[in-house]
Amino acid sequence: MSELSDKSSNVVWHQSTVSRTRREEKNQHKSVVLWFTGLSGSGKSTLAHAVEDQLYQLGLHTFVLDGDNVRHGLNKDLGFNDQDRKENIRRISEAAKLMLEAGVITLTAFISPFKEEREMARSLMPHGDFIEIHCFCPLEVCETRDVKGLYKRARDGEIKDFTGISSPYEAPVKPELKIDTNALSLEESAAQVIALLRERNILPEKNN
């Protein structure tokens, strides 16, 4: 048996003495995963950070897992073909699950273009702890926001497997929240997310 197989067969999940419930009680709020998905340029990262800032000002424990940032470290070995994109989402889903157990409100900002991978991420979380937020914005508008020039490079054939151009984006059918980031301001968009968290009693009583 190989060393890798030995490690896999001998790994046992260790149940923490400090439970998620105890962490939530200390934090005075529930933990949850807010999964922002949408085309490049749809405003995912901007919105996730804006929501986090509001939650932080309320005294909540939060963290944003941003697509670009994660690829600088945890997923720096991955490319952008379909297989690597799936692995990218698998890893970040497992990281988000750990942060959920840590009692943190975790906000992820990834294109996550494939429905199957988003459903995989949802399946890792207890029912109701995964909130999918579709940042909708027309492709032509996203292209005008493209300060990196990625869409142009994709249309010129310089970038392969680029979502929206040479690779599909499978929009969520029934997300918990769909925000038209083209029609709404950043403040209005963030307010919709905060309103949903209040509706679901994620925020502590004193902030409701």
N, C-alpha and C positions, 0 to 999 in steps of 0.2 A: 504494500500500500504506500502511495506517495506521501510526502510530508504534508502537502496540501490536503489530501484526503484524511490524514490523521487529524489535522487541525479541525476540519469540518465535522468529523464524527465525534470529536470530543468537546465541542463547544456546547455549553449549557447556559441557558438564560438565567441570570442572577436577579432575583427579585429584590428590589431596593427596599430598605427599611423605611426610608422617607418616601411615602407614596405621592402620586400626583395630587390626590385629594388634600393631603397635608400641605403641599406646596401652594395649591390654590387658596387654601384657607389663610396661609401666611401672607400671600400676595393680595388677598381680598378681591380676587377676580378669577374668573374661569380662564382656562387656556383654550386656544382654538387655532386652526390653521386657515389663514385667508390666502387662497390660491388665485392670484391675478394672472390671467391669460389673455393673449391678444397678439396681433401683428406687431412686428418691429415698428416703433414710432406711434403706437396706439396710446402710450402714456402709462403703461403698467408700472414702471419703476417710479416715475414721478408721483403717481397716485399712491402707491404703496408707502413711499417715504412721507408723503403729506399726511396720510392716515396715521402712520406711526408717530409722527411729531405730535399730533393731537392726543393720541393715547398716552404718550410719554408725559405730556403736560398734565394729564389727569392722574399721573402717578402709577401707571400700569407698567408691567414688565413686558417688553416687546423686543423683537429683533426682525430685521428684514434680510431675507436670503435673496440677493440680487443675482440675476443671471450672469452678468459680466464679472462680478466679484467672485462668484463661485468658480468660474472658469480660470481665474488667476491662481487658484490653489487646489481645492478638492478635486476639481474636474479638469485640470489643466492638460491632462493626457488625452482628452477627448476631442474629436473633430466635430463636424456638423453633418455627417451622413446620417441616414435614418437610424442605423444601429447605435451610433454614438449618442445621438439625441435621446434615444430610448434609455440608454445607460445613464445619461445626464439626469434625466427625470427620475429614474429609479434611485439614484444616490441621494438626490435632494429630497425625495419623498421620505427616505429612511431618516435623513437628518431632521426633517420637519417633524416626523413622528417622535424622535427623541426629545425635541424641544417642546412638543406637546406634553410629554410626560414630565418635563421639567417645570411645567406650569406657566409657560411663556406664550404670549400671543405672537404667533409667527406669521409673517407676511412674506409670501414668495412672489417674485416677479420674473416669470419665465414665459417665453412664447408658448412653450409646451403645445405644439401644434396638433398632436395626435390624440384623439379621443380615448384610445385604448390606454395610453400612458396616464392620462388624467384620471381615468377610472381606476387604474392600478393604484395611483396615489390615494384616491378616496378610500379604496378598499383597506388600506393600511390603518386608517383612523377609525375610532369608534363612531357609531352613527351620530350625525349632527355636529361632529368636530371638524369637518372639512367643508369650508365655504368657498365655492367656486365663483369667482367674479370675472365676468367677461368684459374686458375693456374693448368695446366696439368702436372702430373708426374705419371709414372707407379707405381702401388701399391707396387711392389717389391722394388722399389727405396725408396718410402716413408717409408717402413718398416726399411730400413737400416739407415734412418735418425732419427729414433724414440728413442731419448735419454731418454724418460720417460718409455720406455718399454711397452707402451699401446697396441701395436699390438700383442706382445707376450702374454700379459695377456688376450687379446681378443681371440686369437687362443687357449689358454689354458682353455677358458670358464670362466675366472674370471670376465670379463667385458661383459655384455650383450648389445645388440643393438649398436655395434661399427661399424661405417661406413667403408665399404670396406671389412668387415669380416662377421659380422652377421646382418648388416643392409645395405641397398643399397645406392649407391651414383648415383643420376640421373644427369649425366653430361649435361651442357648446350648444346643445339643444335645450337643456333645462338647467341653466346655472342658477345658483341661489340669487345672483344679482347680475344684471346686465346694465352696464353704464355706457351711454353714448358720449365718449370723451371728446367728440367733435362738436356736439351740440351744447354740452355742459362745461362750465368753468371748472377749474381744479377744486375750488372751494365747494361748489355744488356737488361734484363727484364724490369728494371726501365725505360730505355731509350724508350722502346716501349710504356709504359704508358704515359710518358711525350710527346712523339710524337703525340699520339692520342689526348691529351689535346690541343696541339698546333693546330692540324688539325681541332678541333672543336671550336677553338677560345675561350677556357676556360681561357687560360692565358692572362694577360693584354698585350696590344699592345707593350709596351716597352720591354717585355720579349720575343716577337716573332721574 
